[in-house]
Amino acid sequence: MSTEPEVGIYVCDIDGLEVKNNYFRNLATQIILSSYSSTKLMNIFIYNNVMFNIGVTSGDWYGSGIDFGGITTEVARNIMVSNNTIIANPGERQTRIGIYLPTVGYATEIYIQNNIISGFRYATIFGVGPDRVIDLIYIDNNIFWDNTVDSTMTYCTSDSVYYTNIAQPLNQSFQNNLFTNPLLVSDIDFRLSEFSPAVGAGINIPSITHDYNDNLRGQIFDIGAYMYGSTTDIIEE
């Protein structure tokens, strides 16, 4: 982990992007997808990724999982963030945001489903204004755990989505989310343990047919990058 904020993937002007089955580690921000002026932010699919040990070595307020940002006159649309395991594991660090919402003018058709998001001190999912409009956002069947627990590092009162200086979405779904320990195998092994509440608690997404390790997902969907019973090589410290 660096003393400076390093980024894994940074892309601007996007129409058609798939980011899947990656292991991000020791970075300040794992993925930044941005727009400027009249550039595009649409048709983006981020799934089956593991993101771990997020932030910088100092106590500075750096660190996020996925950041959608920028200003555009285009409509930001059709953005899916699903079945990712995003673990900040900050310790005493002030790792900030799990997912920055695409508040880039007018944003619609946003799907955040089946993710495990843990250890972010400022907010689990964050939208900022002013003069932004979010419409048709679905935040369903996720596990949010150990976020916003330090009152000296956050203004949030819970793991729920935090909108600051911005209107509430015009149409939104926030249901079947769990606020409990996901019970992963260990601090460095992000598979689901036998009694994990993530097992069978996800929403079925037909386009996601396999998990992080390319195991075939069944009709009963698990939350996170791994389905229960998946095998993996353990990353040694």
C-alpha positions in Angstrom: 0.0 0.0 0.0 1.3 3.4 -1.0 1.4 6.7 0.9 -0.1 8.3 -2.3 -3.6 7.6 -3.7 -3.2 5.1 -6.5 -5.9 3.9 -8.8 -6.4 0.5 -10.4 -8.5 1.4 -13.5 -9.3 4.9 -14.7 -11.5 5.4 -17.8 -13.2 8.5 -19.2 -15.8 8.7 -22.0 -17.4 5.2 -21.8 -20.1 3.5 -23.9 -19.7 -0.2 -23.4 -17.4 -1.5 -20.7 -17.2 -4.8 -18.8 -14.9 -5.2 -15.7 -15.1 -8.7 -14.3 -13.2 -11.3 -12.3 -10.4 -9.0 -11.1 -8.5 -8.9 -7.8 -7.7 -5.4 -6.7 -5.5 -4.9 -3.7 -3.6 -2.1 -1.8 -5.0 0.7 -4.0 -6.7 3.9 -2.9 -9.5 3.7 -5.5 -10.0 0.5 -7.4 -12.1 1.8 -10.3 -12.8 5.4 -11.5 -15.2 5.8 -14.4 -15.7 9.4 -15.3 -17.2 11.8 -17.8 -16.4 15.4 -18.8 -18.4 17.9 -20.7 -20.4 15.9 -23.3 -18.6 12.6 -22.9 -20.5 9.3 -22.2 -21.0 7.3 -19.1 -23.2 4.4 -20.1 -23.6 0.6 -20.6 -21.1 -0.3 -17.8 -21.0 -3.7 -16.2 -18.8 -4.3 -13.1 -19.2 -7.7 -11.5 -17.4 -10.7 -9.9 -14.5 -8.5 -8.6 -12.7 -8.7 -5.3 -11.4 -5.4 -3.9 -9.3 -5.5 -0.7 -7.2 -3.4 1.7 -8.4 -0.1 0.2 -6.9 3.3 1.1 -3.4 4.7 1.8 -1.0 4.1 4.6 -1.6 7.4 6.3 -4.7 8.7 8.1 -5.7 10.9 5.1 -9.3 10.6 3.8 -8.5 8.6 0.7 -10.0 5.3 -0.4 -13.0 4.0 -2.3 -14.2 1.0 -4.2 -15.9 2.3 -7.3 -16.1 6.0 -8.2 -18.4 7.4 -10.9 -17.8 11.1 -11.3 -17.7 14.1 -13.6 -20.1 16.4 -15.3 -21.8 15.6 -18.6 -24.7 16.9 -20.8 -25.2 13.3 -21.8 -27.5 10.9 -19.9 -25.6 8.5 -17.7 -27.5 5.2 -18.0 -27.4 1.4 -17.8 -24.8 1.0 -15.1 -24.6 -2.4 -13.2 -22.4 -3.1 -10.2 -23.2 -6.6 -9.0 -21.7 -9.5 -7.1 -18.5 -7.7 -6.1 -16.8 -8.2 -2.7 -15.5 -4.8 -1.6 -13.6 -4.9 1.7 -11.8 -1.7 2.9 -10.2 -3.4 6.0 -9.0 0.1 7.1 -7.9 -0.5 10.7 -7.2 3.0 11.9 -7.2 4.5 8.4 -10.0 6.7 7.2 -11.0 4.8 4.1 -14.0 6.7 2.8 -16.6 5.5 0.3 -17.7 2.1 -1.0 -19.4 3.3 -4.1 -19.7 6.9 -5.4 -23.0 7.1 -7.3 -22.9 8.5 -10.9 -24.3 12.0 -10.0 -23.2 13.5 -13.3 -26.3 15.5 -14.4 -29.1 13.1 -15.1 -28.3 9.4 -14.3 -30.8 6.5 -14.7 -31.0 2.7 -14.8 -28.4 2.1 -12.0 -28.2 -1.3 -10.5 -26.2 -2.1 -7.4 -27.1 -5.6 -6.4 -25.6 -8.7 -4.7 -22.5 -6.8 -3.4 -20.6 -7.2 -0.1 -19.4 -3.8 1.1 -17.5 -3.5 4.4 -15.2 -1.2 6.3 -15.8 2.2 4.8 -15.8 5.0 7.4 -17.6 7.8 5.6 -20.4 6.1 3.6 -21.3 2.8 2.1 -22.9 4.3 -1.0 -22.7 8.1 -1.5 -24.4 10.6 -3.8 -23.3 14.3 -3.9 -24.9 17.4 -5.5 -26.0 20.0 -6.2 -27.9 20.2 -9.4 -27.9 16.4 -10.1 -30.8 14.1 -10.8 -30.8 10.4 -10.1 -33.7 8.3 -11.5 -34.4 4.6 -11.6 -31.8 3.3 -9.1 -32.0 -0.2 -7.7 -29.9 -1.0 -4.5 -31.1 -4.5 -3.6 -29.8 -7.7 -2.0 -26.5 -6.4 -0.8 -24.7 -6.9 2.5 -23.4 -3.7 4.2 -21.3 -4.3 7.3 -18.9 -2.3 9.5 -19.3 0.9 7.6 -19.9 4.4 9.2 -19.2 3.0 12.7 -16.9 5.8 13.8 -18.8 9.0 14.5 -15.5 11.1 14.2 -15.2 10.0 10.5 -18.7 10.2 9.2 -21.9 12.2 9.1 -23.9 9.1 8.2 -26.2 7.4 10.7 -26.4 4.0 9.1 -25.0 1.8 6.3 -27.9 3.0 4.0 -27.3 5.2 1.0 -26.2 8.7 2.0 -27.3 11.6 -0.3 -25.8 15.0 0.6 -26.8 18.3 -1.0 -28.8 16.3 -3.6 -32.4 15.4 -4.0 -33.6 11.9 -3.4 -33.8 9.7 -6.5 -37.0 10.1 -8.5 -37.6 6.4 -8.5 -35.6 4.1 -6.3 -35.6 0.6 -4.8 -33.8 -0.2 -1.6 -34.9 -3.7 -0.4 -33.6 -7.0 0.8 -30.3 -5.5 2.0 -28.6 -7.1 5.0 -26.7 -5.2 7.7 -24.8 -8.1 9.2 -21.4 -9.8 9.2 -21.1 -11.6 5.9 -19.1 -14.4 7.6 -16.3 -14.8 5.1 -13.9 -17.6 5.4 -11.1 -15.3 6.8 -9.6 -11.8 6.6 -7.7 -12.8 3.4 -10.1 -15.5 2.0 -13.3 -13.9 0.7 -15.2 -17.0 0.0 -18.5 -17.5 1.9 -18.4 -19.7 5.0 -21.0 -22.4 5.6 -23.2 -20.1 7.7 -22.8 -16.9 5.8 -26.0 -14.9 5.4 -24.9 -14.2 1.8 -25.7 -17.8 0.8 -28.9 -17.8 -1.3 -29.7 -14.2 -0.4 -29.0 -12.6 -3.7 -31.2 -11.6 -6.6 -30.9 -13.8 -9.7 -29.1 -11.9 -12.5 -29.3 -14.1 -15.6 -26.4 -12.4 -17.4 -24.0 -13.4 -14.6 -23.6 -17.1 -15.2 -20.3 -17.8 -13.3 -18.6 -16.5 -10.1 -15.1 -15.0 -9.6 -13.5 -18.4 -10.0 -15.5 -19.3 -13.1 -17.8 -21.7 -11.2 -21.3 -22.0 -12.7 -23.9 -20.1 -10.6 -27.2 -21.8 -10.0 -30.7 -20.5 -9.9 -30.2 -19.7 -6.2 -28.0 -16.7 -6.2 -25.4 -15.9 -3.5 -24.2 -12.4 -2.6 -20.6 -11.4 -3.3 -17.9 -12.4 -5.9 -17.8 -16.0 -4.8 -20.7 -18.5 -4.7 -20.7 -20.8 -1.7 -18.5 -23.8 -2.2 -16.2 -22.0 -4.6 -12.5 -23.0 -4.5 -9.7 -20.5 -4.7 -6.0 -20.0 -4.2 -5.4 -18.2 -0.9 -3.5 -15.0 -1.2 -0.6 -15.1 1.3 0.2 -12.1 3.4 
